[in-house]
Structure formats: structure tokens, C-alpha cells
């Protein structure tokens, strides 16, 4: 049954005077990818000089490791432009990779030992040293293997005119920023409720290289494929499982999404709460071992499939930025790298995310109680590990009753409402792209073999190879394709200039430091 509040809201927003407010969704993409050698093992080379400074380059940086590249597109209201920019960044990079390749999947390539994973280096500035030390702390806490898993981060914000229209409809006459923050938190709560569907559709890491497990015992009944490959038959995203971006220490974190004040307070508490598990020496013969021994060193250590965000000033804490100026956009962190796109994501996924996040915004979103939050977490875990299992049932609470529902049943109900949102977006943009992509993805709810995880696993089985060999072959195909791609927005000259400018900017940052690192850290956390 369709949610009547959603239907009423869409009807109101579809009036001629309100429809134009829909236009103006702003997006940005961050794509992570490992540099690998010709044999598929992890690169041991430092961040290439041709890419400029990882500290200050606007589009090319590193994440945890020197070998883990991160590509960033500027915010744009044009999805085609965003894809073109992302493609141009990739094309420039592969032309300057020498004999290396970009790893095309989320789970890492062959890594012999975690000490082969070199921590990212950001220079001698205080901010650069802090970024490096934070990563050193992550290595002590979680090990390096987990940190070289790649993903897609999708950033989205809605137009000011939409916020004004929604505020008027809701009769809100207070602070416009308070209203936006409240509505973004509504979106986040609904995203958490429904993220299982996104993982079912777009999870693309049902297999991994055996080196990721190594000699450790695993609680999962992996099956073998190819030379050293492992997989779970019905898994969708091992990246999102407790093999990947999770933390047992964070499982008891009580971060509330009820209001911004509570969310910020929860993170701040975690950043100042010592934990016995992390009582490693804060200093060693080479200096610090981590930023601190608290539950979270800094806010970025909080692993969540979605985050409220606000652009922070230089050396400003993310929680301070949120507390001072409210939520500016949301960051979706649950997307696996798409193995079939040379840039890790395709246009249809962007369009689906537009619909999905608009749906999460517009549908009523009560506060998540503890019992519901437990169901949400359990449902997502089940889909992560066995989302394509025909016997899988998810827990659903409706009309004061606990129920079990299949993905086909529950997913089809959600898609009925996504259809309405897609039609609204198409009407506003004068297109049919949203209805098309929703219609296409609806098929996967009925036929699990159409999901990305099934397609990837079926390709491995057909070729009789593990994810490592398949990915290496795909990396070579992608490199040839991108090397021959004509840039459309970011040409080689522009990218070379950005690289040179970033090196100069890093020197300015380093030369402008007026205090030692100890004083800088004390001031930052003070």
C-alpha cells in the first residue's frame, strides 16, 4: 500500500508553481582505487609526482595508503558533467601510471603482508603529519588490510528552492538552516531503514582474493574459485560485512540521528572516551603511534553507510562545522565500486541514487528507536551476506506487528513508491531517465541474477577464475580504454597545472606553520 503522506507531498510538489523547485540536485563523487603492478599485486611506489600533492590537489589524492588513490569531482548539478569530469580524471591518471593499473573492484588485490601497504604521506606540515598519524592509528586498531578496501562515496544536496518550498508546505517559519538539518536527518534515518535495498541492487563484492583472509580462521563458509579465490554464494557486499568497513569497538556506539545536537554530541563523546582496546603506547621510538587512545581518534573514524556533512574550514573539526553551520549535504558511503564501469560508477546509478535519496527525504521518517535500529542493522547484515538467497526473510514491523518479508515482496512495495518519485523527477526535468532506471532496477528485485553481485560472480564462475585474475584482466581493458579517451572538461594541460599548483600550495602550508606538531595537536583537540 502506498504511503499516503508521500503521495500527498508529491502531489503538492507537482503543482506548476512548485515543480521548478525540484531542479538543482547537486552531486559530487569520490572514487577510491588501488594502484597495482602488472602481476596484480599492490604497488610499492610512492604517490606519483605527476599527480601533484595528495594534501592539496583538488581532484587527486590518496586515502589510507600511498597506493590507494582517491578521485574527487567538484559539486555539480549536471550528472553528465560529473561523469565527464570523473572520466577525465581517470584518463589523466592512467596516462601517467607507467606500467601500473587501477584496480577495478572494491576488495583488494593480492597483498602478501600488511606491511607491504605503505601509509599515505602528506608532507611535513602539521596538517599533513596529522593525516599520516591518523592512518598509523588505524593500522594499530584495525590492521591495514581493511583500510585498502575501495568504495564510492556519493555526495548529494538539494536546491535552496526545494527547501523553501518544503518549509512553506510544512508551515516552518524558523531558521532555514535548522529546517534543512532536520530534513537531512529525516533522509538519513530513512536511508538507514532502506539501505539494504541499495546493497542488494548494487553490492558488487561477493568474492575476494584469498590473501585478504590469509592464515586467519574465518567464520564464513567460503567456497573456492580459480587460483586462490574465495566467495560466498549469495553475498552481495563483503566490503560492508565485518570483514570490511566495520568495527567491533564501534558496535556499542549510540550515535543518535534524532536531531543534529544529539548527533554531534554523540560523536564528540566518542572522540574523548578512552577505550581499553586501544591502550597502545601513544609514543614509540619514532614518535606518536596514534592521535589518541579514544574510541574514535577523529570523526572520520566513525564507520557509517551515510553521514551528514558540512564543508569545514582548514583544520576545523567536522563536528564543529556541523554544530556552527548545520548540515550542508549527505555523504553516501555504502556503494561498492562497479566492476563494469572504468570509473567505478555509471550514470544510471547516479540517477537511481537521485530517486532513492529523494524518496528517503520525502517519506515520513519517525525517530529510530533501539528496537527498530536493531532490525535495521540485522536486515542489512543479512542482505550483505546472503541477499540473493531465495530463503532469506527480512524483519519488518508494521501496524504494531512483527513480520517476515521476502526481498521480492518488500522491495516491490518500495519500488511502487520509487515509481512515484521517479515520475515527479522526470516531470520536473523534462526527461524519462528516472522512470527508466527505476523500471530497470525493479527487475532485479524479482530476479536476483540481474544484480551486480550475481553478474560478477557468474562471470567468475563462467571463466573459472578468482576475482584477482578477472580484475587484473579488467584493469588492463580499462587502462586501454581510458588512455584512448578524449578529455572533454579536464584536459591534460589543466590537470598538469593543477598538479604543479598543488605542490606549490603544499609548500605554502608547510612554510606557514608557526607552531610545533605537539602544540598543533593540543590546539586541534582543545
Buried (B, 14 or more C-beta within 10 A) or exposed (E): EEBEEBEEBBEEBBEEEBBEBBBBBBBBBBBBBBBBBEEBBBBEBEBBEBBBBBBBBEBBBBBBBBBBBBBBBEBBEEBEBBBBBBBBBBBBBBBBBEEBBBBBBBBBBBBEEBEBBBBBBBBBBBBBBBBBBBBBBBBBBBEBBBBBBBBBBBBBBBBEBBBBBBBEEEEBEEEBBBBBBBBBBBBBBBBBBBBBBBBBBBBBBBBBBBBBBEEEEEEBEBEEBBEBBBBBEBBBBBBBBBBBBBBEBBEEBEBBBBBBEBBBBBBBBBBEEEBEEBEEEBEEEEEBBBBBBBBBBBBEBBBBBBBBBBEBEEEEBBBBBBBEBBBBBBBBBBBBBBBBBBBBBBBBBBBBBBBBBBBBBBBEBEEBEEEBBEBBEEBBBBBBBBBBBEEBBBBBEEEEEEEEBBBEBBBEBBBEBBBBBBBBBBBBBEEEBBBBBBBEBBEBBEEBEBBBBBBBBEBBEEEEBBBBBBBBBBBBEBBEBBEEBEBBBBBEEBBBEBBEBBBEBBBEBBEEBEEEBEEBBEEBBE
